Amino acid sequence: MTTSPLAQAVGDLEEETAVTLVQDKLAKGEAALSILEELQAGMNIVGERFEEGEYFLSELIYAADIFKKAGAPLQEELKSATQSSYGTLVLGTVKNDIHDFGKDIVATVMGSNGIKVIDLGVNVEHQAFVDAVKESGATLVGMSCLLTTVFDDMKDAVQTLKDAGLRDQVTVLIGGGPVDQATADYVGADYYCKTAQDGVIAAKKVLGVN
Amino acid sequence: MADAHEPNAGPGGPGGFAPPPLFFERMQRLQTAVACGTPDRVPLSLVMDLFAANTMGVSYPDFVSSVDIAGQTMLGAMEKLGDVDSIQFPTYAPDVLGMLWLAPMKLPGRDLPEHSQWQMDEQVRIQREDYDKILEMGWSPWFGQYIGKHLGAAAAAGQALQEAGPRWTMEYMKKGYVVFSPLTVDHPFEHLAGARTVKEFTLDLFQIPDKVQAVLDLIMAEKREQARQFVRAVGQPGLGYWVGSWRTAPEFLSPRLWNRFVWPYMKELVEIVAEEGGTPVLHYDANWDREIERLKDLPARRCVLELDGKTDIFRAKKILAGHMCILGDVHPAMLTLGTVADVKAYCGRLLDEVGPDGYIMAMGCAIPPDAKFENVKAMVDSVKR
C-alpha cells in the first residue's frame, strides 16, 4: 500500500505541507473522514519511527500538534460522521497528584491516533473515573502519576472501578515517572506504559486496531 | 549569581571547625570513588526530604515550614539509618525548586492537604512574546521581574537555605557525615521548559528554533561567568555541584534537538565547575542510554553520574569504567513497594557490577517519602558485606 502525500507530510513533520494538503482536499470536496484517515496514517508513520528509535517524545509532541492543526478544519463535518474514533479513553492524573505533564502528552498523542480522550485533569477523585466511564461507555481508562505516594490512590481508583462493577469492561493503562511493572501489579492495572507511544500501542491492541 | 540553592555549605569545614576522624574517613572513601578508585568500602550518599519527616515523626507542614526543622529531621534520619557516609543536601526547602523551573511549588499544609508530597505547579507562565522581552532586557533584569511576579516564596527559600546551609553542614560534620553536593548550577533549558511547560517549549524548539537558541545563548552568556565566579567564591575543592537534567534528558528529545539545545550548554557548565575545582554531580533523571558514550567527553575522573533507575546503569558502567564515578540507582518504586529481599538482591548486583571501583551506592533520584524504612536500611547496610 502506498503512502499518500498527506500521510507522508505528517510522518515527515512537514507542518505547512500537511495543513495545505488538507485545505486542498477539502476544496476538492473530499470527505472529512477520508482525510482524517490519511492524517492518522501519518501518525502511524510517526509511531513506527518512534518504535525504531528515529523519533523521540519531542517528535510525538510536534506530530500531534501538526495533526491537530491540519485536522482542525475537519471537525465540523466529523461531528456528524458515524465513526471518527476507534474508541474512548478516560484519562486523568490520580487523586493527590497535580502533575499534568505526562498526562497531557498522552492525551495529545492518543487523540491524534484516533482515540477519543475524555481528560478528567489532575487530582482526580476515584469516583470521577467511574462516572466518566458510565457516561461515555469508554473501554479504556488511563491513570497517570509522578509520585510514589499516590500509588495507593491509583490502587483505590482501580478498586473503585471494580466496586462499581466496571472493571471487566475497561482496560486500565497506567504510566508516569516512578511507575513500573511492579506498580501495575500492585495497583491492579492491565498495562504499564513506559511511554506515550506504548499507551497508543496498548490501546490499539485492546481496540483491535491494526 | 548562579543558582545556588544552598551556598557555602560543603565538606571543607566552614568556620575553622575540626571534624572528627570519622568525617575524614568517609570523605576519603567518597573522594577515592569520585576518582574512579577502589575505596575500603563502597560509600553511600543519600538524598531525602519527606522520608526523613516520616522516619522521625515530623509532620510534613512542619518539615517544609522551616529549614532548621528540615535540617534537624534529616540529620536525625541519617543517625537512625546508621553508617551512612554522606547526604547530598544538609537541609531543604522545596519552594527553592521554583528557581530552577520558574514555577511556584505547592506545599503540604499551605497549598495541599497536610500529608501530601510537595509538587510543582506547572503552567504556561511565559508566552512566546516573552522571548523577545528577555532578548531586549537581558536575562537578569527580566528574571528579577519574573521573581517578583511568580517566585517570591522561591527566592525566600533560597535565602533561608543560603543562611542555614553552612550551619547545618557543620552539624552533620560534628557527627562525622559528609555533605556531598549541596550546590547547583542549572541548565538554561530547564528554566525555559519549566516556565513554558514541556509541551509548549517542545513546539517552540520546532517552530521558532533560532529564537529559542538566542535566548538560551543570552542566558548562558551570563551564567557561564556567574557559575565560574560562584564556584571560585565558595572555594571548597571537591565540593559537589549538581549540574542536573530533568527536562533535558535524551529520552525526551531527538538527537538533532538535543545536540543543539542541550549538550553544548551542559558540557560547558560541567567543564566550568570542574575547572574551578568543584565536582560536577550529573544528577540525570529519566533515560540517558542514548547519550552515555557522550559523557566520555567530560573531564575524566572528576564527575559523578547520578542515575535514577531509568538509565541502564550496568551498561553505563561498562562504557564509563575508569572515566566517571557512578552513583545510584535503587529505584524509588522498589524502595516503596519492594521487599528487603528485593533491595538486597539489587544492591548486591550494583556492588558486583557497578562497584567496587568508582561507585557510590544510593537511591535513584531521592528516597521517596513513603519508602519503607527497612528497605532504605537494607540499601544502607548492603555496602557492609
Interface residues (C-beta under 8 A of the other chain):
Chain A: L13 E15 Y55 F56 L57 S58 E59 I61 Y62 D65 N96 D97 I98 H99 D100 F101 D104 I105 T108 L146 L147 T148 T149 F151 G177 P178 V179 D180 A182 T183 Y186
Chain B: K106 L112 P113 S116 Q117 Q119 M120 D121 E122 T197 V198 K199 T202 L203 L205 F206 Q207 P250 E251 F252 L253 S254 L257 D285 A286 H331 P332 A333 M334 T336 L337 G338 P368 P369 D370 A371
